[in-house]
Amino acid sequence: MTTSNISVDISPVGGNGTGPAAAVPAPATRNTCPACGSHYREDEMVANLRVCAHCGHHFPVAARERVVQLADDGTWDEVARGLRSADPLGFVDSRPYPERLADAERRGGMQDAMIVGRAAIEGRPVVLAVMDFAFLGGSMGSVVGEKFVRAAHLAVVEERPLVAVSSSGGARMQEGVLALMQMAKTVAAVDELREAGRPFVSVMAHPTTGGVAASFAALGDVIVAEPGALLSFSGPRVVQQTTREELPEDFGLAESNLRFGHVDLIVPRAELRETVARLVALLSGGEPFRRHVEAAPEGAVRRAWGAVRRGFSRLHPPDADG
C-alpha cells in the first residue's frame, strides 16, 4: 500500500516561533503523538496508517479503518451485522448497561466491539474478524464471542483462512459469567478450524489483554504483533502491585513476548497487509504469494536497457583494434 508524504506541524502556538509565545506548546489532540509530541492532520494520519512519521508510534485504529487498511478494495462483505448485546443480568454500575451500549454505538457507529466478514487480502480470499477498542474497551461479551464463532464457522464452510485482529481489555464485566464463557466458546471455535485444516492468523494490536489474550488471540497458527503493543493477561501496574517486585521496562510489550516465544512476528503496520497475505499463502498451500507489480511498457524496457549499455560503453571503451 502506497503512502503519501506526511507533513508534520510542530510549530508553537502563537507568534512566529520567537519570543515568549515560542515556549507555549501546541495543544494536544487525538492526533498528537504521545511519544514525541508531533501533531498531524486527520488526512495525514489516514495516509500514514495512523503511525507517527517521526518516531514510529502506532496510534489506535478503528475496526472499519483497519478493514480498509487490510482488505482489497470492494471485497469486504460484512456478516452477522445485526447481533446486539442484551442485558440478561440487569447490570447497573454508575450507569445502566444498556445506556453504556447505546452511548458506545452512538460515538463510534459500531453495534459491538467486533466486526466480521468475507474479504480478500492481496487477492487471497479470507474471513476477517476485527476488534475495536473504542467500543467499551474492546471488551468481549456474548456478541463478540458469537461473532468470532460465526467467523470461524464461515471459514470452515467456505474453506477460507481466518484472520483476526485483536484489541481488547478482556471480558466484559457487565455480562458477568456469560462474558467469561466466551473464552471457552472461542477456543472451541479455533479447535473447529484446526480439525478442518483451515489456517488461522492472529494479529494482536495494542492492547490485547485479559480474556481475549487468554483465549482465541493466543491460539493462531501464526501470531503477529504490532510494535510496542501491550500483550498480557494483566497490565504491569496490577502485576507490580500484586507481586511487589520491580518489572522490566518492556514487561508485557510485544518485544518482550517475542523474546519469550509468545508471539512469532512483530510487524510494523505499513508491512502488515503484505505479511498477512504471505502467511495466508504459506499456510494455505498452493501458489506462493508474489506482490503484484505493474509491467513496464515494452518501449520503456528497451530504452532502459539501451541506457545501461551506453553507460557500460563509457566505462569500458572498446580497444583501438575494435
C-alpha positions as a Python dict, from the first residue, in 0.01 Angstrom:
ca = {
    (1, 'M'): (0, 0, 0),
    (2, 'T'): (146, 332, -102),
    (3, 'T'): (154, 632, 130),
    (4, 'S'): (188, 998, 51),
    (5, 'N'): (442, 1233, 201),
    (6, 'I'): (346, 1338, 553),
    (7, 'S'): (382, 1696, 670),
    (8, 'V'): (404, 1749, 1044),
    (9, 'D'): (308, 2064, 1231),
    (10, 'I'): (529, 2102, 1536),
    (11, 'S'): (529, 2481, 1546),
    (12, 'P'): (436, 2652, 1874),
    (13, 'V'): (101, 2818, 1919),
    (14, 'G'): (113, 3195, 1879),
    (15, 'G'): (388, 3422, 1747),
    (16, 'N'): (635, 3341, 1474),
    (17, 'G'): (848, 3092, 1669),
    (18, 'T'): (1043, 3355, 1867),
    (19, 'G'): (982, 3539, 2192),
    (20, 'P'): (765, 3430, 2487),
    (21, 'A'): (498, 3271, 2267),
    (22, 'A'): (754, 3026, 2130),
    (23, 'A'): (767, 2849, 2467),
    (24, 'V'): (393, 2768, 2456),
    (25, 'P'): (341, 2413, 2323),
    (26, 'A'): (67, 2339, 2075),
    (27, 'P'): (-241, 2186, 2243),
    (28, 'A'): (-258, 1806, 2236),
    (29, 'T'): (-527, 1644, 2025),
    (30, 'R'): (-619, 1285, 1947),
    (31, 'N'): (-375, 1314, 1655),
    (32, 'T'): (-86, 1424, 1877),
    (33, 'C'): (181, 1158, 1915),
    (34, 'P'): (210, 1066, 2286),
    (35, 'A'): (570, 955, 2232),
    (36, 'C'): (727, 1257, 2058),
    (37, 'G'): (456, 1524, 2059),
    (38, 'S'): (425, 1557, 1679),
    (39, 'H'): (91, 1688, 1551),
    (40, 'Y'): (-91, 1559, 1244),
    (41, 'R'): (-398, 1645, 1042),
    (42, 'E'): (-658, 1372, 1009),
    (43, 'D'): (-585, 1317, 639),
    (44, 'E'): (-215, 1275, 723),
    (45, 'M'): (-299, 1016, 988),
    (46, 'V'): (-510, 815, 744),
    (47, 'A'): (-245, 833, 471),
    (48, 'N'): (25, 710, 710),
    (49, 'L'): (-192, 429, 854),
    (50, 'R'): (-202, 612, 1190),
    (51, 'V'): (170, 569, 1251),
    (52, 'C'): (384, 864, 1362),
    (53, 'A'): (621, 959, 1079),
    (54, 'H'): (879, 1088, 1330),
    (55, 'C'): (909, 813, 1590),
    (56, 'G'): (702, 523, 1456),
    (57, 'H'): (444, 524, 1737),
    (58, 'H'): (137, 321, 1638),
    (59, 'F'): (-191, 500, 1714),
    (60, 'P'): (-512, 301, 1774),
    (61, 'V'): (-712, 212, 1462),
    (62, 'A'): (-1090, 180, 1447),
    (63, 'A'): (-1219, -155, 1324),
    (64, 'R'): (-1365, -29, 996),
    (65, 'E'): (-1050, 168, 916),
    (66, 'R'): (-846, -146, 987),
    (67, 'V'): (-1058, -332, 730),
    (68, 'V'): (-977, -60, 475),
    (69, 'Q'): (-606, -95, 554),
    (70, 'L'): (-603, -474, 513),
    (71, 'A'): (-873, -573, 263),
    (72, 'D'): (-863, -529, -113),
    (73, 'D'): (-1094, -257, -242),
    (74, 'G'): (-1453, -370, -286),
    (75, 'T'): (-1407, -715, -129),
    (76, 'W'): (-1542, -654, 223),
    (77, 'D'): (-1876, -829, 286),
    (78, 'E'): (-1983, -798, 649),
    (79, 'V'): (-2179, -1079, 814),
    (80, 'A'): (-2360, -1109, 1149),
    (81, 'R'): (-2407, -732, 1149),
    (82, 'G'): (-2743, -740, 1329),
    (83, 'L'): (-2615, -902, 1652),
    (84, 'R'): (-2655, -678, 1957),
    (85, 'S'): (-2586, -730, 2326),
    (86, 'A'): (-2878, -791, 2561),
    (87, 'D'): (-2879, -718, 2935),
    (88, 'P'): (-2969, -1053, 3095),
    (89, 'L'): (-2821, -954, 3432),
    (90, 'G'): (-2988, -613, 3452),
    (91, 'F'): (-2642, -477, 3527),
    (92, 'V'): (-2607, -127, 3671),
    (93, 'D'): (-2287, 39, 3794),
    (94, 'S'): (-2272, 418, 3770),
    (95, 'R'): (-2496, 380, 3462),
    (96, 'P'): (-2722, 103, 3332),
    (97, 'Y'): (-2552, -134, 3087),
    (98, 'P'): (-2799, -65, 2802),
    (99, 'E'): (-2722, 306, 2835),
    (100, 'R'): (-2348, 237, 2802),
    (101, 'L'): (-2410, 24, 2493),
    (102, 'A'): (-2621, 294, 2329),
    (103, 'D'): (-2360, 560, 2406),
    (104, 'A'): (-2077, 347, 2263),
    (105, 'E'): (-2277, 280, 1945),
    (106, 'R'): (-2358, 649, 1905),
    (107, 'R'): (-1993, 751, 1945),
    (108, 'G'): (-1834, 500, 1708),
    (109, 'G'): (-2110, 368, 1484),
    (110, 'M'): (-2035, 8, 1588),
    (111, 'Q'): (-2303, -231, 1721),
    (112, 'D'): (-2041, -408, 1933),
    (113, 'A'): (-1664, -446, 1971),
    (114, 'M'): (-1608, -677, 1671),
    (115, 'I'): (-1697, -686, 1304),
    (116, 'V'): (-1661, -997, 1088),
    (117, 'G'): (-1699, -1067, 719),
    (118, 'R'): (-1557, -1200, 397),
    (119, 'A'): (-1269, -1015, 232),
    (120, 'A'): (-964, -1061, 13),
    (121, 'I'): (-609, -961, 106),
    (122, 'E'): (-378, -922, -193),
    (123, 'G'): (-620, -1138, -390),
    (124, 'R'): (-639, -1414, -126),
    (125, 'P'): (-996, -1485, -1),
    (126, 'V'): (-1017, -1476, 380),
    (127, 'V'): (-1262, -1434, 663),
    (128, 'L'): (-1170, -1123, 860),
    (129, 'A'): (-1259, -1055, 1226),
    (130, 'V'): (-1153, -716, 1365),
    (131, 'M'): (-1197, -575, 1716),
    (132, 'D'): (-1244, -209, 1809),
    (133, 'F'): (-1101, -92, 2141),
    (134, 'A'): (-1311, 225, 2128),
    (135, 'F'): (-1628, 21, 2194),
    (136, 'L'): (-1625, -34, 2571),
    (137, 'G'): (-1253, -104, 2569),
    (138, 'G'): (-1290, -378, 2310),
    (139, 'S'): (-1437, -597, 2584),
    (140, 'M'): (-1556, -945, 2488),
    (141, 'G'): (-1917, -1016, 2570),
    (142, 'S'): (-2171, -1256, 2422),
    (143, 'V'): (-2187, -1077, 2087),
    (144, 'V'): (-1809, -1068, 2035),
    (145, 'G'): (-1785, -1438, 2120),
    (146, 'E'): (-2072, -1526, 1888),
    (147, 'K'): (-1928, -1318, 1602),
    (148, 'F'): (-1591, -1489, 1632),
    (149, 'V'): (-1757, -1831, 1632),
    (150, 'R'): (-1957, -1741, 1322),
    (151, 'A'): (-1642, -1615, 1151),
    (152, 'A'): (-1464, -1944, 1228),
    (153, 'H'): (-1762, -2146, 1103),
    (154, 'L'): (-1773, -1939, 783),
    (155, 'A'): (-1403, -2004, 730),
    (156, 'V'): (-1462, -2378, 763),
    (157, 'V'): (-1768, -2389, 536),
    (158, 'E'): (-1616, -2171, 261),
    (159, 'E'): (-1264, -2312, 303),
    (160, 'R'): (-1104, -1975, 371),
    (161, 'P'): (-828, -1881, 617),
    (162, 'L'): (-938, -1679, 922),
    (163, 'V'): (-753, -1356, 1005),
    (164, 'A'): (-837, -1195, 1341),
    (165, 'V'): (-713, -855, 1462),
    (166, 'S'): (-749, -820, 1839),
    (167, 'S'): (-755, -511, 2058),
    (168, 'S'): (-926, -565, 2389),
    (169, 'G'): (-923, -503, 2761),
    (170, 'G'): (-1065, -850, 2828),
    (171, 'A'): (-1402, -992, 2925),
    (172, 'R'): (-1697, -752, 2962),
    (173, 'M'): (-1777, -726, 3332),
    (174, 'Q'): (-2136, -612, 3269),
    (175, 'E'): (-2217, -960, 3136),
    (176, 'G'): (-2053, -1149, 3422),
    (177, 'V'): (-2015, -1525, 3376),
    (178, 'L'): (-2171, -1501, 3028),
    (179, 'A'): (-1867, -1300, 2917),
    (180, 'L'): (-1626, -1547, 3077),
    (181, 'M'): (-1797, -1831, 2889),
    (182, 'Q'): (-1689, -1670, 2562),
    (183, 'M'): (-1330, -1771, 2634),
    (184, 'A'): (-1419, -2141, 2617),
    (185, 'K'): (-1657, -2079, 2327),
    (186, 'T'): (-1395, -1907, 2110),
    (187, 'V'): (-1130, -2168, 2194),
    (188, 'A'): (-1372, -2438, 2077),
    (189, 'A'): (-1414, -2243, 1752),
    (190, 'V'): (-1036, -2244, 1700),
    (191, 'D'): (-1037, -2620, 1755),
    (192, 'E'): (-1301, -2649, 1482),
    (193, 'L'): (-1072, -2455, 1248),
    (194, 'R'): (-780, -2686, 1322),
    (195, 'E'): (-985, -3002, 1274),
    (196, 'A'): (-1093, -2868, 934),
    (197, 'G'): (-736, -2775, 842),
    (198, 'R'): (-816, -2406, 797),
    (199, 'P'): (-533, -2157, 869),
    (200, 'F'): (-577, -1902, 1148),
    (201, 'V'): (-358, -1589, 1160),
    (202, 'S'): (-392, -1385, 1480),
    (203, 'V'): (-283, -1019, 1478),
    (204, 'M'): (-252, -863, 1824),
    (205, 'A'): (-274, -484, 1838),
    (206, 'H'): (-235, -255, 2139),
    (207, 'P'): (-371, -350, 2385),
    (208, 'T'): (-468, -717, 2382),
    (209, 'T'): (-520, -824, 2743),
    (210, 'G'): (-743, -1023, 2976),
    (211, 'G'): (-978, -1289, 2845),
    (212, 'V'): (-906, -1217, 2479),
    (213, 'A'): (-530, -1257, 2528),
    (214, 'A'): (-604, -1577, 2721),
    (215, 'S'): (-829, -1728, 2454),
    (216, 'F'): (-850, -1708, 2074),
    (217, 'A'): (-594, -1428, 2024),
    (218, 'A'): (-315, -1651, 2159),
    (219, 'L'): (-411, -1955, 1953),
    (220, 'G'): (-327, -1854, 1597),
    (221, 'D'): (-118, -2080, 1378),
    (222, 'V'): (97, -1769, 1346),
    (223, 'I'): (70, -1485, 1599),
    (224, 'V'): (167, -1138, 1474),
    (225, 'A'): (203, -832, 1696),
    (226, 'E'): (231, -462, 1621),
    (227, 'P'): (537, -283, 1765),
    (228, 'G'): (501, -167, 2124),
    (229, 'A'): (164, -336, 2179),
    (230, 'L'): (75, -440, 2535),
    (231, 'L'): (0, -813, 2524),
    (232, 'S'): (-56, -963, 2867),
    (233, 'F'): (-334, -1100, 3086),
    (234, 'S'): (-288, -819, 3338),
    (235, 'G'): (-123, -481, 3297),
    (236, 'P'): (216, -407, 3452),
    (237, 'R'): (69, -184, 3726),
    (238, 'V'): (-159, -464, 3852),
    (239, 'V'): (120, -723, 3837),
    (240, 'Q'): (362, -495, 4021),
    (241, 'Q'): (109, -421, 4295),
    (242, 'T'): (35, -792, 4333),
    (243, 'T'): (392, -925, 4330),
    (244, 'R'): (557, -618, 4490),
    (245, 'E'): (853, -669, 4258),
    (246, 'E'): (1021, -443, 4006),
    (247, 'L'): (924, -533, 3650),
    (248, 'P'): (1130, -493, 3332),
    (249, 'E'): (1057, -177, 3134),
    (250, 'D'): (919, -382, 2846),
    (251, 'F'): (702, -608, 3063),
    (252, 'G'): (407, -736, 2863),
    (253, 'L'): (504, -550, 2546),
    (254, 'A'): (523, -716, 2206),
    (255, 'E'): (903, -712, 2214),
    (256, 'S'): (909, -899, 2546),
    (257, 'N'): (653, -1150, 2421),
    (258, 'L'): (863, -1214, 2111),
    (259, 'R'): (1171, -1274, 2326),
    (260, 'F'): (987, -1538, 2530),
    (261, 'G'): (824, -1703, 2229),
    (262, 'H'): (466, -1592, 2292),
    (263, 'V'): (440, -1424, 1951),
    (264, 'D'): (602, -1520, 1623),
    (265, 'L'): (649, -1185, 1448),
    (266, 'I'): (647, -814, 1520),
    (267, 'V'): (537, -634, 1207),
    (268, 'P'): (507, -256, 1154),
    (269, 'R'): (165, -154, 1030),
    (270, 'A'): (293, -48, 689),
    (271, 'E'): (407, -408, 628),
    (272, 'L'): (111, -583, 789),
    (273, 'R'): (-106, -627, 480),
    (274, 'E'): (169, -792, 275),
    (275, 'T'): (285, -1003, 571),
    (276, 'V'): (-65, -1138, 635),
    (277, 'A'): (-102, -1215, 263),
    (278, 'R'): (226, -1410, 268),
    (279, 'L'): (125, -1603, 579),
    (280, 'V'): (-214, -1690, 433),
    (281, 'A'): (-45, -1813, 114),
    (282, 'L'): (210, -2023, 306),
    (283, 'L'): (-46, -2178, 540),
    (284, 'S'): (-298, -2248, 265),
    (285, 'G'): (-56, -2414, 25),
    (286, 'G'): (-99, -2367, -347),
    (287, 'E'): (59, -2077, -533),
    (288, 'P'): (319, -1874, -337),
    (289, 'F'): (248, -1510, -267),
    (290, 'R'): (402, -1263, -510),
    (291, 'R'): (348, -890, -486),
    (292, 'H'): (170, -757, -792),
    (293, 'V'): (399, -527, -991),
    (294, 'E'): (276, -335, -1292),
    (295, 'A'): (468, -442, -1601),
    (296, 'A'): (667, -167, -1768),
    (297, 'P'): (576, -91, -2131),
    (298, 'E'): (795, -270, -2383),
    (299, 'G'): (937, 59, -2513),
    (300, 'A'): (1037, 168, -2163),
    (301, 'V'): (1226, -157, -2107),
    (302, 'R'): (1409, -117, -2438),
    (303, 'R'): (1507, 243, -2357),
    (304, 'A'): (1628, 145, -2009),
    (305, 'W'): (1839, -139, -2148),
    (306, 'G'): (1988, 95, -2407),
    (307, 'A'): (2085, 343, -2134),
    (308, 'V'): (2256, 62, -1940),
    (309, 'R'): (2455, -44, -2248),
    (310, 'R'): (2562, 314, -2323),
    (311, 'G'): (2676, 364, -1966),
    (312, 'F'): (2876, 42, -1976),
    (313, 'S'): (3040, 150, -2303),
    (314, 'R'): (3155, 478, -2149),
    (315, 'L'): (3309, 295, -1854),
    (316, 'H'): (3477, 37, -2077),
    (317, 'P'): (3552, 193, -2418),
    (318, 'P'): (3646, -54, -2694),
    (319, 'D'): (4011, -103, -2782),
    (320, 'A'): (4160, 79, -3083),
    (321, 'D'): (4175, -254, -3264),
    (322, 'G'): (3800, -278, -3228),
}
